[in-house]
Amino acid sequence: MADQPHTSVQNAEAKPELTLDRLQRQLSLLASMTQQNTAMIKALVESQQAQSSKGLPELQKAGEMGEVITGIVNDLVAEMQGQIDLLESRSVDRTYNSHARHPSSPIQFLLGPEMAEPSNAPTTLAALQAVGKDLKSLVGWMKFYGMLPPEARVGDEEREELWVQFGRFLGVNIEASEEVDGEA
């Protein structure tokens, strides 16, 4: 029992006493640290806002942002509608071309990029078959439709494969048309 008072004295010496003066110093230290952190966060936020506003055009009103977004959406919708119209037109023309069987059968050349009408395009299956036999003409038409890059160089050994690809693109059954051509 004599040891117990001695132990509590040691514990009292190990823990500093919480006095009113000590609490006030800790409180003022916490307050100054909080003020420093608040100032640092405020400066950081202002810096980030300044950097982000440099990269964007200044919009005076929220309505202007809505107008910009609406304009962008309208442009995208118009572009998509143009692509849909091109696909629809090409689909109709391919279906029409799929029925061509005789050299005198009319064919419809597809619209090119940007809805461009191809100039001096063949109008019959026989004229199209002449394109298939002339490598330079075939490559020219394939470049027109974006099936080959503008700088492409093609050898005569690739002509048959390109001809089949081009025929498929136009919707013409190349094999059937060549059989009819061979019979005539």
C-alpha positions as CSV (number, residue, x, y, z in Angstrom):
1,M,0.0,0.0,0.0
2,A,2.8,2.3,0.6
3,D,3.8,1.8,-3.0
4,Q,0.4,3.1,-4.4
5,P,1.0,6.8,-3.5
6,H,4.4,6.6,-5.0
7,T,2.9,5.2,-8.3
8,S,0.3,7.9,-8.6
9,V,3.0,10.5,-8.1
10,Q,5.1,9.0,-10.9
11,N,2.0,9.1,-13.2
12,A,1.3,12.7,-12.3
13,E,4.9,13.6,-13.2
14,A,4.7,11.6,-16.5
15,K,1.5,13.5,-17.6
16,P,1.7,17.2,-17.8
17,E,-1.0,18.9,-15.9
18,L,-3.8,20.5,-18.0
19,T,-3.9,24.0,-16.7
20,L,-6.0,26.9,-18.0
21,D,-2.8,28.6,-19.3
22,R,-1.7,25.5,-21.2
23,L,-5.2,25.0,-22.7
24,Q,-5.2,28.6,-23.9
25,R,-1.8,28.2,-25.6
26,Q,-2.9,25.0,-27.3
27,L,-6.1,26.7,-28.4
28,S,-4.3,29.7,-29.9
29,L,-1.8,27.3,-31.6
30,L,-4.7,25.4,-33.2
31,A,-6.4,28.7,-34.2
32,S,-3.2,30.0,-35.9
33,M,-2.7,26.6,-37.7
34,T,-6.4,26.7,-38.9
35,Q,-6.0,30.2,-40.2
36,Q,-2.8,29.2,-42.1
37,N,-4.5,26.1,-43.6
38,T,-7.6,28.2,-44.6
39,A,-5.4,30.8,-46.3
40,M,-3.4,28.1,-48.1
41,I,-6.6,26.4,-49.3
42,K,-8.1,29.7,-50.4
43,A,-5.0,30.6,-52.4
44,L,-4.9,27.1,-54.0
45,V,-8.6,27.4,-55.0
46,E,-8.1,30.9,-56.5
47,S,-5.0,29.6,-58.4
48,Q,-6.9,26.7,-59.9
49,Q,-9.9,28.9,-60.8
50,A,-7.5,31.4,-62.5
51,Q,-5.8,28.6,-64.5
52,S,-9.1,27.0,-65.6
53,S,-10.6,30.3,-66.7
54,K,-7.5,31.0,-68.9
55,G,-8.3,28.0,-71.1
56,L,-12.0,28.7,-71.6
57,P,-13.7,31.6,-73.4
58,E,-15.4,33.9,-71.0
59,L,-19.1,33.5,-71.1
60,Q,-21.0,36.3,-69.5
61,K,-24.2,34.5,-68.9
62,A,-25.2,30.9,-68.3
63,G,-27.6,31.2,-71.3
64,E,-24.6,31.7,-73.6
65,M,-23.2,28.4,-72.5
66,G,-26.6,26.8,-73.3
67,E,-26.6,28.4,-76.8
68,V,-23.1,27.1,-77.5
69,I,-24.1,23.6,-76.4
70,T,-27.3,23.8,-78.5
71,G,-25.3,24.9,-81.5
72,I,-22.8,22.1,-81.1
73,V,-25.6,19.5,-80.8
74,N,-27.4,20.9,-83.9
75,D,-24.1,20.7,-85.9
76,L,-23.7,17.1,-84.8
77,V,-27.3,16.2,-85.6
78,A,-27.0,17.8,-89.1
79,E,-23.7,15.9,-89.8
80,M,-25.3,12.6,-88.6
81,Q,-28.4,13.3,-90.8
82,G,-26.1,13.9,-93.8
83,Q,-24.4,10.6,-93.2
84,I,-27.7,8.8,-92.8
85,D,-28.9,10.3,-96.1
86,L,-25.7,9.2,-97.8
87,L,-26.1,5.7,-96.5
88,E,-29.7,5.5,-97.5
89,S,-29.0,6.8,-101.1
90,R,-26.1,4.3,-101.4
91,S,-28.3,1.5,-100.2
92,V,-31.0,2.2,-102.7
93,D,-28.5,2.4,-105.5
94,R,-26.8,-0.8,-104.5
95,T,-30.2,-2.6,-104.5
96,Y,-30.9,-1.2,-108.0
97,N,-27.4,-2.3,-109.2
98,S,-27.8,-5.8,-107.7
99,H,-30.4,-6.6,-110.5
100,A,-28.0,-5.8,-113.4
101,R,-27.3,-9.0,-115.3
102,H,-26.7,-8.1,-118.9
103,P,-24.1,-5.8,-120.4
104,S,-26.8,-3.3,-121.5
105,S,-28.3,-3.2,-118.0
106,P,-28.3,0.3,-116.5
107,I,-26.4,0.8,-113.3
108,Q,-26.5,3.6,-110.8
109,F,-23.2,5.0,-109.5
110,L,-23.2,5.8,-105.8
111,L,-22.9,9.3,-104.4
112,G,-19.3,10.0,-103.4
113,P,-18.0,11.6,-100.2
114,E,-19.8,14.8,-99.2
115,M,-22.8,13.7,-101.4
116,A,-20.8,14.4,-104.5
117,E,-22.2,13.2,-107.8
118,P,-19.5,11.3,-109.7
119,S,-18.7,12.9,-113.1
120,N,-18.5,10.7,-116.2
121,A,-19.5,7.5,-114.3
122,P,-20.3,4.4,-116.3
123,T,-24.1,4.0,-116.8
124,T,-24.3,0.4,-118.0
125,L,-22.9,-2.8,-116.8
126,A,-20.7,-3.1,-120.0
127,A,-19.2,0.3,-119.3
128,L,-18.5,-0.7,-115.7
129,Q,-16.8,-3.9,-116.9
130,A,-14.5,-1.7,-119.0
131,V,-13.6,0.1,-115.8
132,G,-12.7,-3.2,-114.2
133,K,-10.4,-4.1,-117.0
134,D,-8.5,-0.8,-116.9
135,L,-6.4,-0.7,-113.7
136,K,-5.8,3.1,-113.8
137,S,-9.6,3.8,-114.1
138,L,-10.4,1.3,-111.4
139,V,-7.9,2.8,-109.0
140,G,-9.2,6.3,-109.8
141,W,-12.7,5.3,-108.9
142,M,-11.6,3.5,-105.7
143,K,-9.7,6.6,-104.6
144,F,-12.8,8.8,-105.4
145,Y,-14.8,6.7,-103.0
146,G,-12.1,6.6,-100.4
147,M,-11.5,2.9,-100.8
148,L,-7.8,3.5,-101.5
149,P,-5.7,6.2,-100.0
150,P,-4.7,9.0,-102.5
151,E,-1.0,7.9,-102.5
152,A,-1.8,4.2,-103.1
153,R,0.2,2.4,-105.8
154,V,-1.4,-0.7,-107.1
155,G,0.1,-3.4,-109.4
156,D,-1.8,-5.3,-112.1
157,E,-1.7,-8.5,-110.0
158,E,-4.1,-6.8,-107.5
159,R,-6.5,-5.7,-110.2
160,E,-8.9,-8.7,-109.9
161,E,-9.2,-8.4,-106.1
162,L,-9.8,-4.7,-106.3
163,W,-12.4,-5.2,-109.1
164,V,-14.3,-7.6,-106.9
165,Q,-14.2,-5.2,-103.9
166,F,-15.3,-2.3,-106.1
167,G,-18.2,-4.4,-107.5
168,R,-19.3,-5.3,-104.0
169,F,-19.2,-1.7,-103.1
170,L,-21.4,-0.7,-106.0
171,G,-23.8,-3.6,-105.4
172,V,-23.0,-5.3,-108.7
173,N,-22.6,-9.1,-108.8
174,I,-19.2,-9.2,-110.6
175,E,-19.1,-13.0,-111.0
176,A,-22.6,-13.1,-112.6
177,S,-22.0,-10.1,-114.8
178,E,-18.7,-11.7,-116.1
179,E,-20.5,-15.0,-116.9
180,V,-23.1,-13.1,-119.0
181,D,-20.3,-11.1,-120.6
182,G,-18.4,-14.3,-121.4
183,E,-21.5,-15.9,-123.0
184,A,-22.2,-12.9,-125.2
